[in-house]
Amino acid sequence: DKLAADDEIRVAGPILRQSRRITPATLLDIVSRKGEAHHASVAMRQHIPHDICDALANGSSPTVLIILVNNPGARFDTATRHKIIQKSFSNPDLFVAVDRHTEFGKAIMAAYETGGGSLPKWDADAEVAGFIGNGQIDRALAVIAMEARTRHRVATHAYHKDTLESFVIIARAANLSWGTMVGLLLNQFGISVSANQINDSRRLFDDTTRREALGTTRIRASS
């Protein structure tokens, strides 16, 4: 147990990740006193019970929480899932990881209803445009999904596999500008998108209120 609490992660890390002799009390103490490197090692353990997951959810960085959420041996109770989801609303990478986890799907939609006010006060239009410009499509779609109050998988499916009209609705629900919408279309379809498609998309974009679009995305997320 003393080695597991060593300040030097080269000493503590392998023990934290692999040792079965460390007591839960020791792990909780280490999580409460140590930093990100120790937290990450704990998050990599083969089996992580609810109370340790909750301790990590309280004090760990998004990077550590991504490791935790991607660990099939981690066990989350309802309160812990809620904490992680709320943190994911300000970190697109964590949001993507959370959305891909089977246990978190319905909890994400519930969080929009009960805690939507905690979504970050960012300029979603600028965030999306910036991510697209840097080729970070998953992050752009994560911001779109959050602003549209839907799942990342819904936004991703609409963008990559569904009809052009479906993605226009998602973008409208996210309250994007038409200029950012055109940037998304060109990024996805390039020169293959026709002038007629852009004109039709603009008409749908202009004719659909955000409230109508939000209702449609909510139905798709629950299906």
C-alpha positions in Angstrom: 0.0 0.0 0.0 2.9 2.4 0.7 4.3 1.9 -2.8 0.9 2.5 -4.3 0.9 5.9 -2.6 4.4 6.8 -3.7 4.7 10.3 -5.3 6.7 8.9 -8.1 4.2 7.5 -10.7 6.9 5.1 -12.1 6.7 3.4 -8.7 3.0 3.7 -7.9 1.6 3.3 -11.4 2.0 -0.4 -12.0 0.8 -1.2 -8.5 -2.3 1.0 -8.8 -3.1 -0.5 -12.2 -2.5 -4.2 -11.4 -2.3 -5.1 -7.7 -5.2 -7.0 -6.2 -3.9 -6.5 -2.7 -4.7 -2.8 -2.5 -7.7 -2.2 -0.3 -10.6 0.0 -1.4 -9.9 2.3 1.5 -6.3 2.8 0.2 -7.5 3.5 -3.3 -10.0 6.1 -2.1 -7.3 7.8 0.0 -4.9 7.9 -3.0 -7.6 9.4 -5.2 -8.3 12.1 -2.5 -4.7 13.0 -2.1 -2.9 12.4 -5.4 -3.0 14.0 -8.8 -3.9 13.1 -12.4 -1.2 10.5 -13.0 -2.3 8.5 -10.0 -6.0 8.9 -10.9 -5.3 7.7 -14.4 -3.6 4.6 -13.1 -6.6 3.8 -10.7 -8.9 4.4 -13.7 -7.1 1.6 -15.6 -7.7 -1.1 -13.0 -9.4 -4.2 -14.2 -12.3 -3.8 -11.7 -13.4 -0.5 -10.3 -16.3 -0.5 -7.8 -19.0 2.2 -7.6 -17.4 4.2 -4.7 -14.0 4.5 -6.4 -15.7 5.5 -9.7 -17.6 8.2 -7.8 -14.4 9.5 -6.1 -12.8 9.8 -9.6 -15.8 11.5 -11.0 -15.6 14.1 -8.2 -12.0 15.1 -8.6 -10.5 13.9 -11.9 -9.8 15.7 -15.1 -11.7 14.9 -18.3 -8.7 13.0 -19.6 -8.9 10.6 -16.6 -12.7 10.3 -16.9 -12.4 9.3 -20.6 -10.1 6.4 -19.4 -12.6 5.5 -16.8 -15.6 5.6 -19.1 -13.8 3.5 -21.6 -12.9 0.9 -19.0 -15.3 -2.1 -19.2 -14.5 -3.0 -15.6 -15.7 0.3 -14.2 -19.1 0.3 -12.4 -21.2 3.5 -12.3 -24.3 4.2 -10.2 -26.9 6.8 -11.2 -25.3 9.7 -9.3 -21.9 9.0 -10.7 -23.2 8.9 -14.3 -24.9 12.2 -13.7 -21.7 13.8 -12.5 -19.7 12.6 -15.4 -22.4 13.6 -17.9 -22.5 17.1 -16.5 -18.7 17.4 -16.8 -18.9 16.1 -20.4 -21.1 19.1 -21.3 -18.0 21.3 -21.2 -15.6 18.8 -22.9 -16.4 17.4 -26.4 -13.9 14.6 -26.1 -15.5 13.3 -22.8 -19.0 13.8 -24.3 -18.1 11.5 -27.2 -16.7 8.9 -24.8 -19.8 9.1 -22.6 -22.2 8.9 -25.5 -20.6 5.7 -26.8 -21.0 4.0 -23.4 -24.2 1.8 -23.3 -25.1 2.7 -19.7 -25.0 6.5 -20.3 -27.3 6.7 -23.3 -30.7 7.4 -21.6 -28.9 9.3 -18.8 -27.7 11.9 -21.3 -31.2 12.7 -22.5 -32.4 12.8 -18.9 -29.6 15.2 -18.1 -30.8 17.6 -20.8 -34.2 17.7 -19.1 -33.0 18.1 -15.5 -29.7 20.0 -16.0 -29.7 21.6 -19.4 -28.9 24.9 -17.8 -25.5 23.7 -16.9 -24.5 23.5 -20.6 -21.5 25.8 -21.3 -22.1 29.3 -22.3 -19.9 29.0 -25.4 -20.3 30.4 -28.9 -21.3 27.1 -30.4 -21.2 28.5 -33.9 -17.6 29.6 -33.5 -16.7 26.4 -31.7 -18.1 24.2 -34.6 -16.5 26.3 -37.3 -13.1 26.1 -35.5 -13.3 22.4 -35.1 -14.3 21.9 -38.7 -11.4 24.1 -39.8 -9.0 22.0 -37.9 -10.5 18.7 -39.2 -11.8 17.8 -35.8 -15.2 16.4 -36.9 -16.0 14.4 -33.8 -15.6 17.4 -31.6 -17.7 19.6 -34.0 -20.5 17.0 -33.9 -20.2 16.8 -30.1 -20.9 20.5 -29.8 -23.7 20.3 -32.3 -25.2 17.3 -30.4 -25.1 19.2 -27.1 -26.6 22.3 -28.5 -29.3 20.3 -30.2 -30.0 18.4 -26.9 -29.4 15.1 -28.6 -26.9 12.2 -28.6 -23.5 12.4 -30.4 -24.5 9.2 -32.3 -27.6 11.0 -33.7 -25.6 13.9 -35.0 -22.9 11.6 -36.4 -25.4 9.4 -38.1 -27.2 12.4 -39.6 -23.9 13.9 -40.9 -22.3 10.7 -42.3 -25.1 8.4 -43.2 -28.5 10.0 -43.2 -30.0 12.4 -45.7 -28.9 16.0 -46.1 -32.2 17.1 -44.8 -31.7 15.2 -41.6 -28.5 17.0 -40.9 -30.0 20.4 -41.7 -32.5 19.7 -38.9 -29.8 18.8 -36.4 -27.8 22.0 -37.3 -31.0 24.1 -37.0 -31.6 22.6 -33.5 -28.1 23.5 -32.6 -28.8 27.1 -33.6 -25.9 27.3 -36.1 -25.7 30.1 -38.6 -26.2 29.3 -42.2 -22.6 30.1 -42.9 -21.4 27.4 -40.6 -23.9 25.1 -42.1 -22.5 25.6 -45.5 -19.0 24.9 -44.2 -20.3 21.6 -42.8 -21.9 20.7 -46.1 -18.7 21.5 -48.1 -16.6 19.6 -45.6 -18.8 16.5 -45.9 -19.7 16.6 -49.6 -17.1 18.8 -51.2 -17.7 19.7 -54.8 -20.3 16.9 -55.1 -22.9 19.0 -53.3 -24.9 20.8 -56.0 -26.3 24.3 -56.0 -29.8 22.9 -56.0 -29.0 20.9 -52.8 -27.6 24.0 -51.1 -30.7 26.0 -52.1 -33.1 23.3 -50.9 -31.1 23.1 -47.7 -31.3 26.8 -47.2 -35.1 26.8 -47.6 -35.5 24.0 -45.1 -33.1 25.8 -42.7 -35.0 29.0 -43.0 -38.4 27.4 -42.8 -37.7 25.3 -39.7 -37.8 26.9 -36.2 -35.3 25.8 -33.6 -38.2 24.6 -31.4 -39.4 22.3 -34.2 -35.9 21.1 -34.9 -35.3 20.3 -31.2 -38.5 18.3 -31.1 -37.4 16.2 -34.1 -33.9 15.5 -32.7 -35.4 14.5 -29.4 -37.6 11.9 -31.1 -34.6 10.5 -33.1 -32.5 10.2 -30.0 -35.1 8.2 -28.1 -35.7 5.8 -31.1 
